[in-house]
Amino acid sequence: MLFALSACAPKTAAPVVPGAPRYPEFVFPAATAVPSPRLQQAHEAAWQRLQGGDLRGAERAFGSITRTDPAFYPAEAGLGYVALARKDHKAALAHFDRALTVEPRYPPAHAGRGQAYLAVGQRDQALASFDAALAADPTLSGVRSAADVLRFQGLQGGVGAARAAAQAGRLAEARAAYQEAILASPQSPFLFRELSAVERRDGALDAALAHATRATELEPADARNFVAIADVLEAQGQFAKAADALGTAASLDPSDALTSRIERLRERSAFASMPDEYRTIDQAPAINRAQLAALIGVELDAVLKRAPGAPGVLTDVRTHWAAPWIMNVNRSGVMEAYANHTFQPNGRVNRGDLADAVSRLLSLIAADNPRLAAGWRNARRKFGDLSPGHLRYPAASVAVEAGVMAVTENGNFELTRPVTGAEAIAAVKKLQELATQRR
């Protein structure tokens, strides 16, 4: 497989050999300048002898040419191929080197050196020689095939070592192995993609992004390369850009998994852009009215839009970070203003306040899905600390019956206890589930 070299030359076609050439992998050492007709004829005859299997006759013929005209380096290369046919690889290298001393970019001599090095197991030197031949004459398709096979075989061992090191968590070793493999095969996009994954795990995010981007440049039709970019961008906290990269991947190779991940990234992007007061709700030991309004406004916007309410007048929220959501929950009637037209966004929320908001949201959900509301519409829960005659009893009863809020172990509702951020988030999540249930 490695000896798949074509017998072509940069300027002069190889002479036709009667019958099948004995060494079709050898590259005819054509003259780069037009020699005398007599010299050209003698050179071609010598090559015919070689390809016919007459190694002694070919050696005499090429030797005669070099003695007649020592500067005619194609004949020196011919002697190198004769030695190569005899498996005298040391002599072959010496002849090819002498030809290259006269013409350093002579493709047949570089190709011959590559074969000689390959025969003695010096794969790196063989690849370097093949690459030198191709740099001088890219049309040598057989040489290119041999070089590609060598490069791939060398690459396989390096990639295997890199993957093993990465799997074992030896990230520095894996990075070095991938970088070495890339030197051998700089046009292989999968190498850049896998190196990017190792660098991302190692915390080298800038390098990881650069290498993932290089993979897309080399193979823009492979969705995996854009997923690699998204992985790095997500690690950097650039959720919107990560979603865009996944969008490109999905356009190339659609899947439900990509769609779900894009949605999650969009949500994370929206969350990351929120003020600290919102992003820390889950950690709050007690939330305020602004935080509850924002939580409801963000997560249950579709439910709020079902309310037919009208905007109210609020005098204390115009410049507040949660103003858009406060106005929305107030307009829908889910959270009301006080009699003096203030919302008091910094006021603490107790469980009675949350029950009121939950009850109103359940009414909006029930209006859209009456069957769902049958289980809680006429709820008459018993509480150890809340009588049926209390003003907030109906809201508390409905909230608990619908499974949105819970009671204590001894059956108390605890109207005045402050609501934690985790408790508010759990209630809103349950409301989301109810709002999206089928009719």
KELUMLUM-431749 format. One line per 4 residues: number of its first residue (from 1); their letters; for each residue x negated, y negated, z of C-alpha. Coordinates in Angstrom, 2 decimals, padded with zeros to 5 digits. Example, Ala and Ser with C-alpha at 12.3 -4.5 7.8 and 13.67 -1.06 7.14 Angstrom:
REM KELUMLUM-431749
1 = as = -012.30:004.50:007.80 | -013.67:001.06:007.14
END
This chain:
REM KELUMLUM-431749
1 = mlfa = 000.00:000.00:000.00 | -002.85:-002.36:000.83 | -004.52:-001.70:-002.53 | -001.72:-003.23:-004.56
5 = lsac = -003.94:-005.76:-006.29 | -003.15:-006.67:-009.85 | -005.89:-006.65:-012.51 | -005.25:-010.22:-013.61
9 = apkt = -007.71:-013.07:-014.04 | -007.39:-016.84:-013.90 | -008.27:-017.54:-017.51 | -009.07:-014.38:-019.47
13 = aapv = -006.88:-011.30:-019.54 | -008.48:-008.02:-018.60 | -009.46:-005.87:-021.57 | -007.09:-003.07:-022.48
17 = vpga = -008.39:000.25:-021.18 | -007.40:003.41:-023.09 | -005.23:005.50:-020.81 | -004.40:004.57:-017.23
21 = pryp = -007.02:002.38:-015.48 | -008.86:004.32:-012.81 | -008.92:001.32:-010.45 | -005.81:-000.79:-011.11
25 = efvf = -006.31:-002.61:-007.80 | -009.55:-004.21:-009.03 | -009.32:-007.80:-010.31 | -011.03:-008.27:-013.67
29 = paat = -013.98:-010.65:-013.16 | -013.13:-013.02:-015.98 | -015.45:-015.81:-017.01 | -014.33:-019.26:-015.87
33 = avps = -016.13:-020.82:-018.84 | -016.07:-019.43:-022.36 | -019.25:-017.31:-022.80 | -020.82:-016.36:-026.09
37 = prlq = -018.75:-013.82:-028.08 | -021.56:-011.26:-027.69 | -021.69:-011.68:-023.90 | -017.93:-011.59:-023.57
41 = qahe = -017.75:-008.42:-025.64 | -020.45:-006.72:-023.55 | -018.71:-007.78:-020.31 | -015.37:-006.39:-021.41
45 = aawq = -016.99:-003.15:-022.54 | -018.63:-002.76:-019.14 | -015.24:-003.24:-017.47 | -013.70:-000.62:-019.73
49 = rlqg = -016.39:001.84:-018.68 | -015.62:001.13:-015.02 | -011.89:001.57:-015.48 | -012.50:004.71:-017.48
53 = gdlr = -014.40:006.23:-014.58 | -017.90:005.93:-016.09 | -019.50:004.28:-013.10 | -023.09:004.89:-014.19
57 = gaer = -022.44:003.46:-017.66 | -020.62:000.46:-016.17 | -023.49:-000.20:-013.78 | -026.02:-000.11:-016.62
61 = afgs = -023.88:-002.41:-018.77 | -023.22:-005.01:-016.04 | -026.89:-004.82:-014.97 | -028.05:-005.48:-018.52
65 = itrt = -025.86:-008.60:-018.65 | -027.25:-009.97:-015.37 | -030.80:-009.42:-016.56 | -030.05:-011.17:-019.85
69 = dpaf = -028.19:-014.07:-018.20 | -028.68:-014.18:-014.37 | -026.26:-017.14:-014.16 | -023.35:-015.07:-015.53
73 = ypae = -021.81:-014.34:-012.12 | -018.76:-012.40:-013.49 | -021.14:-009.51:-014.25 | -022.47:-009.71:-010.67
77 = aglg = -018.88:-009.35:-009.49 | -018.53:-006.42:-011.91 | -021.46:-004.72:-010.16 | -019.63:-005.35:-006.88
81 = yval = -016.60:-003.47:-008.18 | -018.81:-000.60:-009.38 | -020.27:-000.34:-005.86 | -016.75:-000.57:-004.43
85 = arkd = -015.67:002.35:-006.66 | -018.61:004.35:-005.29 | -017.56:003.42:-001.75 | -020.88:001.70:-001.23
89 = hkaa = -019.22:-001.16:000.61 | -022.41:-002.78:001.85 | -023.79:-003.05:-001.70 | -020.38:-004.26:-002.95
93 = lahf = -020.37:-007.10:-000.42 | -023.90:-008.09:-001.44 | -022.93:-008.32:-005.13 | -019.74:-010.30:-004.38
97 = dral = -021.68:-012.65:-002.12 | -024.22:-013.33:-004.88 | -021.40:-014.16:-007.29 | -019.88:-016.53:-004.71
101 = tvep = -023.23:-018.22:-004.19 | -023.00:-019.38:-007.80 | -019.23:-020.06:-007.78 | -017.84:-020.33:-004.22
105 = rypp = -014.20:-020.35:-005.37 | -014.41:-017.35:-007.71 | -011.16:-015.39:-007.09 | -012.26:-011.92:-008.29
109 = ahag = -015.27:-011.97:-005.97 | -013.13:-013.01:-002.99 | -010.58:-010.30:-003.84 | -013.36:-007.70:-004.10
113 = rgqa = -014.85:-008.76:-000.78 | -011.40:-008.39:000.76 | -011.15:-004.80:-000.47 | -014.64:-003.99:000.76
117 = ylav = -013.96:-005.43:004.21 | -010.63:-003.62:004.36 | -012.29:-000.30:003.49 | -014.64:-000.60:006.48
121 = gqrd = -011.85:-001.64:008.85 | -012.72:-005.34:009.16 | -009.13:-006.52:008.76 | -009.62:-010.16:009.80
125 = qala = -012.46:-010.65:007.30 | -010.41:-008.87:004.63 | -007.45:-011.19:005.20 | -009.70:-014.25:005.11
129 = sfda = -011.14:-013.09:001.77 | -007.72:-012.40:000.29 | -006.53:-015.83:001.41 | -009.59:-017.44:-000.19
133 = alaa = -008.79:-015.65:-003.46 | -005.20:-016.89:-003.33 | -006.27:-020.42:-002.52 | -008.31:-020.40:-005.72
137 = dptl = -005.74:-018.54:-007.82 | -002.18:-018.29:-006.42 | -001.09:-016.13:-009.37 | -002.81:-013.04:-007.97
141 = sgvr = 000.40:-011.38:-006.85 | -001.28:-008.11:-005.96 | -003.73:-009.89:-003.69 | -000.83:-011.74:-002.10
145 = saad = 000.96:-008.45:-001.43 | -002.14:-007.01:000.23 | -002.59:-010.15:002.32 | 001.05:-010.11:003.39
149 = vlrf = 000.84:-006.47:004.46 | -002.31:-007.15:006.46 | -000.80:-010.22:008.03 | 002.37:-008.36:008.95
153 = qglq = 000.51:-005.41:010.43 | -001.66:-007.69:012.51 | 001.37:-009.69:013.48 | 003.32:-006.69:014.74
157 = ggvg = 000.78:-005.90:017.41 | 000.62:-009.50:018.56 | 004.37:-009.92:018.67 | 004.76:-006.69:020.60
161 = aara = 002.26:-007.88:023.17 | 003.95:-011.29:023.36 | 007.38:-009.77:023.91 | 006.09:-007.38:026.53
165 = aaqa = 004.40:-010.22:028.42 | 007.55:-012.35:028.24 | 009.71:-009.49:029.50 | 007.33:-008.95:032.41
169 = grla = 007.42:-012.65:033.28 | 003.81:-013.30:032.27 | 004.79:-016.48:030.48 | 001.34:-018.00:030.01
173 = eara = 000.13:-014.76:028.43 | 003.23:-014.59:026.24 | 002.77:-018.17:025.05 | -000.84:-017.50:024.11
177 = ayqe = 000.12:-014.32:022.22 | 002.86:-016.10:020.27 | 000.55:-018.97:019.41 | -002.02:-016.51:018.08
181 = aila = 000.66:-014.77:016.03 | 001.74:-018.12:014.59 | -001.81:-018.80:013.47 | -001.64:-015.55:011.51
185 = spqs = 001.83:-016.23:010.12 | 002.71:-019.94:010.30 | 005.77:-019.56:008.07 | 007.62:-017.06:010.29
189 = pflf = 010.58:-018.85:011.94 | 011.30:-016.08:014.43 | 007.88:-016.63:016.03 | 008.67:-020.28:016.70
193 = rels = 012.11:-019.35:018.02 | 010.76:-016.74:020.44 | 007.92:-019.02:021.55 | 010.51:-021.71:022.25
197 = aver = 012.41:-019.33:024.54 | 009.23:-018.53:026.49 | 008.36:-022.21:026.83 | 011.87:-023.02:027.99
201 = rdga = 011.56:-020.41:030.72 | 008.16:-021.86:031.63 | 009.58:-025.38:031.95 | 007.72:-026.75:028.91
205 = ldaa = 010.91:-028.19:027.43 | 009.38:-030.72:025.03 | 007.22:-028.04:023.42 | 010.17:-025.64:023.39
209 = laha = 012.32:-028.17:021.55 | 009.57:-028.87:019.01 | 009.12:-025.18:018.24 | 012.85:-024.48:018.02
213 = trat = 013.15:-027.41:015.63 | 010.31:-025.99:013.53 | 012.21:-022.71:013.28 | 015.23:-024.55:011.82
217 = elep = 012.99:-026.31:009.33 | 011.58:-023.00:008.14 | 014.96:-021.22:008.05 | 017.88:-023.68:008.20
221 = adar = 020.47:-021.00:007.38 | 019.80:-018.92:010.52 | 022.27:-019.76:013.29 | 019.91:-018.34:015.94
225 = nfva = 017.48:-021.19:015.39 | 020.14:-023.77:016.24 | 021.16:-021.77:019.29 | 017.52:-021.98:020.41
229 = iadv = 017.67:-025.77:020.06 | 020.90:-025.83:022.07 | 019.31:-023.74:024.82 | 016.52:-026.28:025.26
233 = leaq = 018.82:-029.30:025.06 | 021.10:-027.78:027.68 | 018.09:-027.19:029.94 | 017.21:-030.87:029.46
237 = gqfa = 020.72:-031.89:030.48 | 021.55:-033.18:026.99 | 024.91:-031.43:026.87 | 026.49:-033.39:024.02
241 = kaad = 023.49:-032.81:021.74 | 023.42:-029.15:022.76 | 027.08:-028.84:021.77 | 026.30:-030.45:018.40
245 = algt = 023.51:-027.93:017.78 | 025.84:-025.08:018.66 | 028.40:-026.59:016.30 | 025.89:-026.21:013.49
249 = aasl = 025.22:-022.62:014.56 | 028.95:-021.91:014.58 | 029.32:-023.31:011.07 | 026.69:-020.80:009.92
253 = dpsd = 027.89:-017.82:011.95 | 031.27:-018.42:013.68 | 032.05:-016.56:016.88 | 034.35:-016.87:019.89
257 = alts = 031.32:-016.90:022.18 | 029.88:-019.96:020.44 | 033.24:-021.72:020.50 | 033.64:-021.10:024.24
261 = rier = 030.12:-022.31:024.93 | 030.66:-025.46:022.90 | 033.77:-026.22:024.95 | 031.87:-025.71:028.20
265 = lrer = 029.08:-027.98:027.03 | 031.57:-030.69:026.04 | 033.06:-030.45:029.52 | 029.64:-030.67:031.12
269 = safa = 028.80:-033.66:028.95 | 031.96:-035.43:030.04 | 031.28:-034.55:033.67 | 027.68:-035.76:033.47
273 = smpd = 028.85:-039.13:032.19 | 031.16:-039.63:035.18 | 030.21:-041.83:038.15 | 028.51:-040.25:041.17
277 = eyrt = 031.72:-040.63:043.17 | 033.42:-038.20:040.83 | 030.53:-035.77:040.35 | 030.17:-035.33:044.12
281 = idqa = 033.83:-034.57:044.84 | 033.08:-030.88:045.35 | 030.69:-031.75:048.18 | 032.92:-034.30:049.91
285 = pain = 034.06:-033.36:053.45 | 036.96:-035.79:052.93 | 038.05:-037.35:049.64 | 039.59:-040.76:049.10
289 = raql = 042.55:-041.80:046.95 | 040.35:-042.89:044.04 | 038.66:-039.51:043.90 | 041.97:-037.65:043.96
293 = aali = 043.38:-039.93:041.26 | 040.32:-039.38:039.07 | 040.40:-035.61:039.60 | 044.06:-035.42:038.62
297 = gvel = 043.62:-037.89:035.76 | 040.72:-035.99:034.22 | 041.87:-032.40:034.71 | 045.64:-032.81:034.31
301 = davl = 045.86:-035.54:031.70 | 048.17:-033.46:029.50 | 050.61:-033.03:032.41 | 050.58:-036.74:033.26
305 = krap = 051.46:-037.62:029.68 | 054.78:-035.81:030.11 | 055.92:-038.39:032.67 | 058.21:-041.15:031.32
309 = gapg = 057.03:-043.73:033.89 | 056.06:-047.36:033.30 | 052.84:-049.16:034.34 | 052.94:-050.63:037.84
313 = vltd = 051.21:-053.72:039.20 | 048.06:-052.91:041.18 | 046.02:-055.74:042.64 | 042.96:-053.96:043.99
317 = vrth = 041.65:-051.60:041.29 | 040.83:-053.72:038.25 | 037.05:-053.38:038.60 | 037.06:-050.04:040.38
321 = waap = 035.17:-047.11:038.80 | 038.35:-044.99:038.86 | 040.67:-047.70:037.52 | 041.73:-045.86:034.30
325 = wimn = 042.79:-042.74:036.21 | 044.36:-044.69:039.06 | 046.53:-046.58:036.58 | 047.49:-043.30:034.91
329 = vnrs = 048.55:-041.45:038.07 | 050.40:-044.52:039.24 | 052.24:-044.94:035.93 | 053.31:-041.29:036.01
333 = gvme = 054.54:-041.57:039.60 | 052.21:-038.83:040.84 | 050.46:-041.24:043.23 | 052.38:-044.36:044.22
337 = ayan = 051.14:-047.79:045.20 | 051.90:-049.35:048.55 | 054.59:-051.96:049.03 | 052.10:-054.81:048.70
341 = htfq = 051.05:-053.56:045.22 | 047.74:-052.20:046.43 | 046.47:-048.71:045.76 | 043.82:-048.74:048.47
345 = pngr = 041.38:-046.52:046.52 | 039.07:-046.00:049.49 | 041.84:-044.72:051.74 | 041.44:-041.15:053.02
349 = vnrg = 043.66:-038.45:051.58 | 045.33:-036.12:054.07 | 047.16:-032.89:053.35 | 050.50:-034.65:053.39
353 = dlad = 049.28:-037.03:050.65 | 048.02:-034.11:048.59 | 051.32:-032.25:049.04 | 053.23:-035.26:047.71
357 = avsr = 051.02:-035.46:044.60 | 051.22:-031.68:044.07 | 055.00:-031.68:044.38 | 055.34:-034.40:041.73
361 = llsl = 052.95:-032.61:039.39 | 054.93:-029.40:039.85 | 058.07:-031.28:038.85 | 056.38:-032.37:035.60
365 = iaad = 055.24:-028.80:034.96 | 058.71:-027.44:035.73 | 060.33:-029.84:033.30 | 058.27:-028.25:030.55
369 = nprl = 058.66:-024.66:031.81 | 061.87:-024.28:033.88 | 061.52:-020.50:034.27 | 058.17:-020.94:035.97
373 = aagw = 059.75:-023.23:038.56 | 062.38:-020.71:039.67 | 060.09:-019.28:042.32 | 059.38:-022.54:044.10
377 = rnar = 062.26:-024.91:043.25 | 064.31:-024.10:046.37 | 061.41:-023.17:048.61 | 062.13:-023.11:052.37
381 = rkfg = 058.82:-022.18:053.92 | 058.45:-022.00:057.71 | 055.58:-023.88:059.28 | 054.47:-023.82:062.88
385 = dlsp = 053.87:-027.56:062.95 | 056.34:-028.94:060.38 | 060.14:-028.86:060.73 | 062.54:-028.78:057.78
389 = ghlr = 063.77:-032.21:058.76 | 060.42:-033.87:058.28 | 060.13:-036.31:055.38 | 057.21:-034.41:053.88
393 = ypaa = 058.58:-030.92:054.46 | 059.98:-030.44:050.91 | 056.67:-031.36:049.28 | 054.67:-029.14:051.62
397 = svav = 057.08:-026.24:051.16 | 056.97:-026.44:047.35 | 053.16:-026.81:047.28 | 052.68:-023.69:049.41
401 = eagv = 055.38:-021.64:047.69 | 053.83:-022.37:044.29 | 050.46:-021.17:045.58 | 048.78:-024.56:045.12
405 = mavt = 048.15:-025.17:048.81 | 047.74:-022.78:051.74 | 048.57:-022.73:055.44 | 046.29:-021.92:058.35
409 = engn = 046.05:-018.48:059.93 | 048.67:-019.41:062.52 | 051.06:-020.74:059.87 | 050.49:-024.46:060.36
413 = felt = 050.40:-026.92:057.47 | 048.38:-029.69:059.19 | 049.81:-032.73:057.45 | 047.27:-035.19:058.82
417 = rpvt = 044.10:-033.19:058.29 | 041.73:-034.82:055.73 | 041.49:-033.03:052.38 | 038.03:-031.79:051.40
421 = gaea = 036.72:-032.06:047.86 | 036.67:-028.28:047.48 | 040.29:-028.07:048.63 | 041.42:-030.73:046.15
425 = iaav = 039.54:-029.05:043.29 | 041.14:-025.68:044.14 | 044.61:-027.23:044.13 | 044.06:-028.94:040.77
429 = kklq = 042.69:-025.72:039.28 | 045.83:-023.85:040.35 | 047.99:-026.59:038.83 | 046.03:-026.23:035.58
433 = elat = 046.79:-022.50:035.55 | 050.50:-023.13:036.08 | 050.61:-025.83:033.42 | 049.13:-023.53:030.81
437 = qrr = 051.31:-020.48:031.53 | 053.57:-019.41:028.71 | 057.26:-020.13:028.87
END
